[in-house]
Amino acid sequence: MSYKECQQYLLQCLNMALGSQIEGETSYTNSFDVKVGEHGFLFIPRLPSSYVIDDSLYQKIFLIANAALYPSYTVLKQNSAYFVPLDSPDIHTQRALYFPWKKGISKRLIIPDLDSFAASQTGSVIPIMENLSVDYNKVTSIAIAGNSGSGKSYALTYFLSMLKSISELIIIDPKFDTPSRWARENDVLVIHPEKNRSKSDFVSQINEKLSQALDLIYTRQGILFENSDYKFDHLTLVIDEVLALSEGTNKAIKDSFFSLLSQIALLGRATKVHLLLVSQRFDYNSIPVSVREQLNVNIQIGNINNKTVQFLFPDLNPEGIVIPAGLGTGLIQIIDNEHPFQVLPLLCPTYYTKKGIL
């Protein structure tokens, strides 16, 4: 479909759906127009108008356009009305509502053999979907959230397999479950609960490892001070079900755990020290707010509604985002200088791995 055909199609959809909602104002009465470009489309109102140009109107247009353009385009959800100025001498048409999009829809990666696939990848790029990947050199920290049975462990195993050749890994597994089995198969350091040890003793052991990582950050900062172009190897601290560590732990030990997490999240970016955190939810009981603000790859798997997205995507109303049905689906946001900041529908890769890990 050409841009001109798309423009005519969008106008027709908006005229039919909006006409009854904005008091009969349509493009036929010269009330608004639509312009289509490579990266999105403009809704151009002609003022004065009998309808209010506000966030409510913007969201109505989003709902209409996102459904109408699926699957040719995915309109990127905005938190509020996105105004842009137009280069026009006519004051009646000097502004527009902008709706960015990406071509196509999210498509799931199908991987016959995960180990072979991971070995075939070069550099620091991690494929997420057919049309989406992330450069680990630009990642600060990753969060994977989802209710029990949503596929968090499945997604985590994928990331661990992809990171194995990119980064040194230290896995903290309070459930002594899938990550521990993966670590055993891949000869990776894992910290897990042991018999005859208290919860506070276990978290103290974790704090010791986090403290060593923080010392490494300080050492690397000194190296960067002398040589800002120095390239470090990646180190990733993986914590599965972080909420299980913070609940029921001695307050002093919990405060130390939170303090160390915050410092690593804040200082680790330039020194290539990362956090990969997994939890059912990321409220203030599971991680400090300062850590959540440093996350730049946010993944929510499973049931998506206003309640489940409130921690990773506090400003997002998920209404209108088309999320495919099935296992391992949800939302993803990558905050860097390459991807749009908007939240995208996610389909986690489908893969096969060694029997007994998952």
N, C-alpha and C positions, 0 to 999 in steps of 0.2 A: 504494500500500500504506500503510495507516494505521500509526501507531506501535504499536498493539496487535497488529496482524497481523505487523508486523516483529519484535516482541518474541517472539511465539509461534514464528515461523519460526527466529529465532536460537537460541532454547532447543532446538528440535528438532535443529538442525544441531550444536550443541555437545553435546547428549546423545549423539547417534550417533557423533560423532567423538572426543569426550573420554572417553566411558565406558570404553573399553578401555585408555586411557592413564593414568587416575587411579583405577585399581582399582575400577571399577564405580560410582564416585560420579556421580550424575546429579541433575537437578532433581526426578526422580521419587522419589528417596530424600531429598529436602529438603537436598541437599548444597550447592546454589548456586542463584542466581536471576539474572535479567537484567532490567535496566530500560533502556528506550530513550528518548532525548530528542532535541531538535532538532540538537544539535551532536555527538552521539556516544552510546555506550551504556556501561552499567556492568555488570561481572561481579561479583556479590556472593556471596562464599563464606560459608558458615556454619561457624564455628569452634566447637570444635576439629574438624579434618578429618584424614582419612588421607592427603591429598595436600599437597605443599609448595607454598605460594603464593610463587613466585619469578619471576625473569626468564624461565626456561625455560617455565613455564606461561603467562606473558603472551604470549610469542612464539607458542606453540602456538595460543592463542585468536586471535591476530592472523591467523595463516595460515588458520585455518578461517573466520573472519568476513569477511576481505577477499575471499576467493574466493566465499563464499556471498552476499555483498551486491553484488558486481559484476554489472551496471553501475549499479545504483540509487544506491550509495554507494561512495566511496573511503575506506577506513579509513587514517588517517594513521600511518605507521610511526614508532614511538618507539625510542629507543636503549636504553631499559631499562624495567622495569616502572613503570607510572604509577599510583601509589596516590592515592586521595582519601578523606577522612573523610566519614562519613555521619552525619546528624543523627538518631541512634537511641539510645534509652535502653538497648537490649539490646546488651551487650558482644559477643555472638556475631555481630552484623551491623553493626558500627560502621566498617567499612572496605570499599572496593571497588577493583577494577581498572578504570581508565577508558580507553576507546578512542575518541578523537576521530575524526570523519569529516567529509567534505564531500560534499554531495549531487552525484550524477552522477559522471562520469569526465572525464578530460582530452579535449578535442576540438580538432582542428586547425583553424586559420584558413585559409580558401581565399581568396586575393587575386588577382583577375584582372589588375589593373594596380598594381604596387607604388608607382609615383610618384604616381598619382592617390589611392591609399589613404592614403599618407603626407601628402599635401596636405590631405586631408579631415579629418585628426585635429587637434583643438584642445587647447591646454593642454600639460601635461607628461606626460600618461599615454601609455604605450607598451603596446598590446595584445600579449600573448604567445600566448594561446589564446582560445578562445571564452569561457571562464569564468575567465580569469586575465589581469590586466594589472598594470603596475608604474608608480608615480608617480616620475618621474625626480628630482623635488625631494627624494625620500627615499632616493635611491641614492647610496652612497659610491663603490663600484667594482664592475665586472662582470668575471667570468671565464668564458670559454668553453673547455672542454677536450674533446678527442676524438682518437681515432686517425686516421691519414691516410685520407681518403676518407669520413669519417663525416658530413660536412656542415658543418664549422666555418665555412668561407668563405661558404657559403650563409646560415648563421645570422648571421654578421658583416655581410654585405651588407644583411640585413633591418634590423639594429640601426642601421647607418650611415644607411640611408634614413629611418628613423624619427627619428633624432637630428638630422638635417640642419636641421630647422626649430626644434629645441629648444635646440641647443648649437653653439657654435663647435667645430670639429673639427680636430685635428692628427693625421695618420695617419703611423705609422712602419711601413714594410713591408719587412722584410729580404729577403723572397723576390721582391720586385718583381713581384707577381702581382695577384690579384683586387682587393685594396684600392687599388692604384695605378691600375688601370683605372677603378674607381668614382670615385676622387678626380679623375681627368682629366675624366670625364663631368660631374662636379658642381662643378668648379672649387674643390676643397678642397686645402689644403696637404698635401703628402705628402713624406716623407723616405724615400728608397730608395737602394740601393747604386748607385754609378756606376763607370764604367771607370777603371782605373788608381788605384783607392783601396783601401787595406788595410781589413781587418775592424775593426781598432782605430781607424782614422781615421773609419770610418762610425759606430761606437759613440760616439766623441768628439763627433761632430756631434749625435748624439741627446742626449748628456749636456748639451750647450749648450742645446738646446731645453727639456729637462727643468728645467735651472737657471733658465731664463726663467720657466717655469711656477711654480717654487718662489718666485721673486721676486714674482710676481703674488700668490701666496698671502699672503706677508708684507705686501704693500701692502694687500690686502683685509682682513687681520686688523687693521691699523691703523684702517681705515675702520669696521670692526665695533666696535672699542673705543670710538669716538666715537658711533656710531649702530648699535645692535644689531639694528635692524629693516631695515637697508639690504638691498635685493634686488640680487644680482649676476646677470649673465648666466652661463650654464653654459659651461664649457670642458672638453672631453673629449680626453684623450690616448689614442689608439688604437694599440696595439702588437700587430701580427699575428706569431704564432710567436715569442713572447718568448724561448723556449729557444734559438733560433738566434742571439740577440744575446749570450747569456751564455756559450755554449760556444765555445772557441777564441779568446777575447779576452784581451788583456793584463790581468794581474791587477789592476793599479792602476786601469785604466779600468773593468773589470768591477765593482770595489768601489765606484767612484764612481757607476756606473749603479745598483747595488743601493741605495746610500745615498740617492740622489735619489728612486728609486721609493718607498722606505720613508717618506721625509719627505712626499712628495706624498700617499701613501695615508693617512698619519696626520693630516695637517693640512688636507687638501683638502675635507673634508666641509662645514664651515661656510661655506667660501668658494666653494663650487660648482665646484671643480676635481676632475674625475673621471678614473679610469683604466678603460679597457676593454681587457682583456688576453686574448689568444688563444694557446693552446699545446696541444701534444699531451699534455703532463702538467705539473703544477704542483708539482714537487718542489723541494727546497732549491737545486738547481742552476739552476732557471729564475727563481724569484723568492724574495726573503727571506720567512721565516716571518711577519714583522710585516706584510708586504703581504697575505699570504694571510688573515691574521686580520681584515683590514679589508674583505675582499670581502663584500658583502651581497646580491649576486645571483650565484649559482653555477649554472653549466650544464654538465652532462656529456652529451655526445652520442656515440652509437654503442654499442659493446659495453659492457654494464654487468655488472660482477662485483666481488668484494671487492678485486681488484687495481686496477681502473681507478678506483674511487671513493675510494681511500685518501687522496688528497691534498685534494680539495675537500670530501669528506665522511668525515673520518677515523673517526668513531664509528658510521658506518652499516653495517649488514649488509643488503644489498639483497634478501635472500631474502623472497619473498612479495609484493614490489611488482610490480604488473601493468604491464609496459611494452609497449605495442602494438608489433607488428612493423612494419618499414618504414624508409624513409630519414628522417633528421632526428629520430629519437626518442631519448629518454634520460631524464635527471632534472633537476629544477630546484628550487632553494631560494631564497626571497626572505626576507631577514631585515630586517623593519621592524615597525612597530606596527600594521600592517593585515593581514598574512598570517600564517598559522600557520607556525612555524619548521620544521615537518616538511618532508621532501623529497617532492616530487610527481612523478608521471610527466609527461614533456614530449613534446609533438609540435610541432616547429617549424613556423611558418607555411609554406604552399605559395604561391608567388607567381611572377609573371612579370616580368622586368625587361629592360632594353635588351640587345640582342644584342651579345655580345663582352665583357661584363663578367665573367660566370661561365664 
